[in-house]
């Protein structure tokens, strides 16, 4: 429940900070001058993009072709903004024929290196010289484009918030990815490497789809690949995420059939598509987004079904992945619908996807931390069982020798005295022969109960084997150790006379040794 409130708080904060772009577009009139020429289809999101000619009844939306835009008069330092251009090539001039010398034609794409660095790339920015009509030419648009004419100050303010929100999401992704990568470097478990790679690829896809990667010196070289580069990143990120989910939630063991379907839909078939994308044949690659995004949708549906089934079968980590994955699928699907339908984007949707991606990375990282804690607890439990005597419950020979090693080191460093009691049950073989091994086992347990009742903090009791026990007394000089030995001898003689209704008359012989500076466990015993 807390995680869900965090998710909605983040998206609500984004919605409050970022006013919707649909209102007050600054456009008085927008007319289609010439329809767009047929172009090959591409893909945005999970639905088929199409060559789009905007409805003149929607003055803030345009598509391929020639457009004549009349801005509202009186806007101070007007900027023509084309939001989320993706693969579109936009040319803007001062007149319908581009002949206005005060504003010659300017052409921009999302992948240009020389865009004005004072603005982010979530919109292509064209400064206008006045209130006159503007000619807009659009080529290669694969979905409806939103346009607006705003004062420079308004756009700068909104742009600043856009950058802050995007940096918040990217910062979380970078921090979580680096942390988990360090975990992998120490633990060498594949799931940590897959997680770090998946988050890094999704972050890179986010930066490329928003265009910000092409403004960074380290990443601007990706611009030469254009839209196919974004397709490639999205597909590789999907493949990596599928294998991460399989390992993270243990889907291979819990839901083998569904996990096999996930591998085919989310890894094997996309890998074949990537190979065809990289090969020179077929030359026309415009089929790739349709096929890739169809597989993406099918993989998400299969993953949700597999995770839900694994969670129902007791997979706690599968439940954590559901919490992280379902919002991500919902927002990515809603974003694709909005792009395909040309509906004016709302801030909660525009920034919900990167924020949900950051939220998902944190939830999954918490799950990895929980996984690490679970493995540590299992290791400690296994180690404790390995050091315990199964019959009496006290430490076995290996366990007590390990503890005494530490006690001897502490004696050397801190000068804390250490004494050792060696206990041997008298005539134990005769008790076994007379009363049977079951009674003999009960005698061993009775002795342990009697000794344990007299132990103080820091004392260590272990069974060396057979009827032999050793007791380490931390902080005890030889005088106290001798007194303790005599006390235990009397307690055992009194408490273990009768065992399981049999008069075994059990007694014990005890030897005492005090640790000297050069002693070892072997020499003490």
Buried (B, 14 or more C-beta within 10 A) or exposed (E): EEBEEEBEEBBEBBBEBBBBBBEBBBBBEBEBEEEBEEBEBBBBBBBBBBBBBBEEEBBBBBBBBBBBBBBBEEBEEBBBBBBBBBBBBBBBBBBBEBEBEEBEBBBBBBBBEEBEEEBBBBBBBBEBEBBBBBBBBBBBBBBBBBBBBBBBEBBBEBBEBBBEBBEBBBEBBBBBBEBBBEBBEEEEBEBBBBBBBBBBBBBBBBBBBBBBBBBEEEBEEBBEBBBBBBBBBBBBBBBBBBBBBBBBBBBBEBBEEBBBBBBBBBBEBBEEBBEEBEEEEEEEBBBBBBBBBBBBBBBBEBBBBBBBBBBEEEBBBBBBBBBBBBBBBBBBBBBBBBBBEBBBBBBBBBBBBBBBBBBBBBBBBBBBEEBBEEEEEEEEEEEEEEBBBEEBEBBBBEBBBBBBEEBBEBBEEEEBBBBBBBBBBBBBEEBBEEBEEEBBBBBBBBBBBBBEEBBEEBBBBBBBEEBBBBBBBBBBEEEEBBEBBEEBBEBBBEBBBEBBEBEBEBBBEBEBBBBEEEBEBEEBB
